[in-house]
Amino acid sequence: MMQIPCPFCGPRNESEFFYGGPVRPSRPDPAAVNDEDWTAWLTQVPNPLGPVQEHWWHARGCGTWLTIWRDTRTHDVVEAPDDAG
Amino acid sequence: MKQHYSALSLLRHGINRHTTWAPAWRSPPLKDHYDVIVIGAGGHGLATAYYLAKDHGLTNVAVLDRGWLGGGNIARNTITIRSNYMRDASIPFYVKSVALYEAMTRELNFNMMHSKRGMIDVIQNYPMMRDRRRRQHIMDIYGATYEQITEAEIRRRIPALTGGGPDARLPVVGGYVHTDAAINRHDAVAWGYARAIDAMGGEIHQQTPVTQLLRGPDGRIAGVETPRGVIRAPKVAVAVSGHTTTLTETVGLTLPLRTMNLTAFVSEPVKPLIDVIVNCPDAGFYLNQSDKGELVIGGAPDTGQSFRRDIKQTVFEDTVSAMLSLFPSFKKLKFLRQWGGHLDIAHDASPIQDETDVPGLFVTAGWWGGYKAIPAGGLTLAHLVATGRPHPLMEPFGINRFRHLDYVMETGTTTAR
């Protein structure tokens, strides 16, 4: 089973976590950006063949939200949050 | 067809000890120029090449595949053919696809082992019953069948469904029957199309991965790069499922697609037990029994983006525990095989089929559960590639819908959940 490194609990089984989606840039002011950038923010996320940055919630553990880089080809966690066990 | 298949031909070749069969398709040498290149010899790519030749007379067409014929997602699905969707844009398209599948055995002179056995949705909460009723009212308009049935009727028709009783956490409250639903044989779809394309003059090139799309100095698509050399064509259609963005990014094109992993697994063969497709959206799994007696079981997709082609332990465990809540007797079944496919899903969970911002480059993508859409998806893409105009059935599914925020929101209707 995939292990996700929690900064408080150390590496834990994926079944303790809820997936929180890929990391997106913060919502732009729709009036301040052009239509192309606005619809791109609404509808597109990075879809790399390789590491992707995403949120996970340690819901069945300590309850913290964390951000990892995970390789979409292997599911290896290639970069963990600081201080992760 | 060069070599018509029939009971008589079976007898004739049988008398010759089956030494006289001609190959069903050729392996011609790869040319350096075609009128149309279709990337991906999966269901959608093959159907596109078939309709390009049949409806539009375009036969100088090459279908390229990185692997072998019938080895991609056309072999990595649960062969479910159905049209119970939600939106006015979607239902007529899938009704057409179901009809084309029903006619496919005769049309391609290839036994698809089509079995129109119907699908029963087993519902375990009232909001989902309301969702099904809403779908029924819309499907009624377009001639797709959806009928409510009682819990007692479900248990009469699926005797193995013994869980979900009144004391269960999620008791079965009722269900819906989609009598149009069918299963068939996935290999036959690939082989039948390949044989028909070949007979009309099209070419299929296996072991030919496309590493890069090429643009000309005018910005139009110019061809593709493969390890077997550069192949030029004024029109290129991308029908590669999960790797769509990987390819379009080689010409700087981003699309609102995420690649995810959807998996299934198969039990040992058992006696005939279930004669319908059983879909349990609240528990989160669906299953049917193959002609060989194996139970073909699928669950929810893996949550994050993934390009893997195997099943994840968490997904497997969740699916099995969901299945056992309704079919406790399956606890003793042994499993034989598992598989996964990576597919892309668009922002609104509806397909994208359009000419892109790169003139001459077409994409057909976002076919979340695209097996059922193969014949109609090929029909419409061939129309678009040949005429430059979208087929009426595909008009709502262009890329511009994201620019106009005119989504065709099918979230929640495309898989078990």
Contacts between the chains, C-beta under 8 A, distances in Angstrom:
chain1	res1	chain2	res2	distance
A	1	B	313	4.6
A	1	B	314	6.2
A	2	B	312	7.1
A	2	B	313	7.8
A	2	B	314	7.2
A	14	B	314	5.3
A	15	B	314	5.3
A	15	B	317	7.5
A	19	B	303	3.7
A	19	B	304	5.3
A	22	B	258	7.7
A	22	B	304	7.8
A	22	B	305	6.8
A	35	B	403	7.0
A	36	B	403	7.6
A	39	B	402	5.8
A	39	B	403	5.3
A	39	B	405	6.7
A	40	B	254	7.3
A	42	B	347	7.6
A	42	B	402	7.8
A	42	B	405	7.1
A	43	B	256	3.9
A	43	B	347	4.1
A	43	B	402	4.6
A	44	B	254	5.8
A	44	B	255	7.4
A	44	B	256	4.8
A	44	B	347	7.4
A	45	B	258	6.0
A	47	B	245	4.5
A	47	B	257	6.0
A	47	B	258	5.5
A	47	B	259	5.6
A	47	B	305	6.4
A	47	B	344	7.6
A	49	B	243	7.5
A	49	B	246	5.0
A	49	B	307	5.8
A	52	B	304	7.6
A	52	B	305	5.6
A	54	B	304	5.9
A	54	B	305	7.8
A	70	B	304	6.8
A	72	B	259	7.0
A	72	B	304	7.7
A	72	B	305	5.0
A	72	B	306	5.5
A	72	B	307	4.9
A	72	B	308	7.8
A	73	B	307	5.0
A	73	B	308	6.9
A	74	B	308	7.4
A	75	B	306	6.8
A	75	B	308	6.6
A	75	B	312	7.4
